[in-house]
Every structure is written in C-alpha cells, then in structure tokens.
Amino acid sequence: MKKVKPFKCHLFKLLFNTALTVISILPLSAQNVGIGTNDPSEKLDVAGNINVGGNLTVNGVTGQPGQVLTMDGSIMKWQDKSRFKNVALFTTSGVFTVPANVNEVMIEMWGAGGGAHFPGGGGGSGGYILGTINVSPTNEINVTIGSGGTGGGGATNAAQGGATTVTAPGFTFNAFGGSFADTIQFTNLIRYVGGGGGLTSVSPSNFRNYISYPGNPGTPTYFSYLAISPTVYRLLTTYGIGGVSPFSGNIPDFQNTKYTDENNITHQAIFSISALKFGNGGSVSATSSTGFQGGNGRVIIYY
C-alpha cells in the first residue's frame, strides 16, 4: 500500500525554499562579506594575506609603474613615489608660475651670509627653511634673494646679510641673513666678534608643514702663544671664518694664520677664500685689510 507523506513535511520544504530565494535576491550592497572571519566589518573583510594576479584598481584608477598607494585626506589614490619631478633654481629674485596639473610644491631656501670684518672675525650664515605648501595652477610665487653682507675693516663696518623671502598665496617664508662680524675698541681692550646666524619666520603662525634652522655663527679672530723655550714665545693669530649655511653642502673656509717668531719675522699660512658660497658668512684673510663679503641667498622650488 502506497504511503502518503505528511502535510507538515511539504510545508517545511516550501518555507525553506522560500527563505533561500529571499536571501539569494537580497542586494550585496546591504551585506558585508567575510573571508576567514565570521564577523566582517567592511564590505569585504579578509582575515589573511591577499594575492592579486592582475592589476589593482583604486577609485577607478589603475596604478602605473613607480606609483604607490597614498591617502589624500580620506581618499586613497595612486601617487608617484617621488612627488616632485622638476626643480626651479633661483639665484636672483624672480617669479615662479605654478604649471598646469601641479597642486603642491616644496620650497627650500637660504638667507644670505653676513660680512666679515678685519681683523674681528667671520660673518654668520643665513637661516634655512624647507616647507611644502598646496598651490593651484597659474598661482605666482614671488622670490626675493638676499644679498651677501659686504665686508669691513678698521673703522669701516661690515654689513648684515639680506633676507631671502618667498611669498605664495596665503604663505610667506623668511630666511633672514646672518649678522656681520666686528672689531670693538675699548679704552684698553679690543674685542673681536664673529657674526651670529640668521633666523627664520613663517606666516601664518599656525602653519606647521616645514622645518627651519638658524644659520651658523662665524668665528672671531683670536690670539694664542706658542712656547719655543721657557723664555721665548711666538704670537699666533688665527683669523675668523664665516659660518656655514645649513644643509647647503658647502664646506667651511680654511683658516688663515700668522705668527711672529723670536726674531720678529712674520710667517703666514694663507688659504684662498671664496665669497661665492651661497648662504655662508664671509671670512677673514691674512692678506686683506677688509673682510670678505657673505654669500648670497638661494631658493629651490620642487614641483
């Protein structure tokens, strides 16, 4: 005799199949999918490593050779590993116009060096700034290059180095020049003074995307005595040199020296001094009665 299946069994199958149908037609946008996790917190949540056999597309864009993924605010995007591919060098004042498709520039700048004073000492070097700002194409960035301070000697004073200034829409950077050296005459005393390093300033005051360093001071001229015997001494003069501009790659000038022996004969160690080292303070030479001029400032714009 043929058996008839209970009605409740048919009803259970009907309900089960209906539930599967409803689940299958739910939009995936309303679900989080987990791989290796039972509690996915994102649209796709993978607990483990991912191996991609093809290209990775982010926000509709496929990465190009040499690019890396970065966050621009809350948006992930492909970006060149080196953001700045071009350089504009300013050794004289001028204007930089932001090219098309450029939205960020990095500015590196040096103030001018202070002048040396004979025989007082070397001038201080200019201040240094490195900063990154946002810009728009066709924006103009005005660059003013500071001039090196002139040297002095005797009653003629040396001069402070000029400030290097960069002005962009909404931003102003100042790398001030180094101070001048001096010889200060008191009644019974002569004081030799090297110039101090230049300082920096950035506007607006709450801008933080930069680093800055003051310039390095110049060294004063100084005297020392060399003992030749218990009763004989030689007077050694070491002339001051200018401060070296921070991160410029410049090397300091060699110090000129001279001494007078027991027969009152003067001997000198003389090295060539250059006034062309940007941002450096001027130095003193044993063969010149006037200190050397400080180096001019400089600006590099990376874009």
Summary of the structure (lengths in Angstrom):
residues: 303
radius of gyration: 35.1
end to end distance: 91.4
largest distance: 144.1
contacts: 1032
relative contact order: 0.18
helix: 7%
strand: 35%
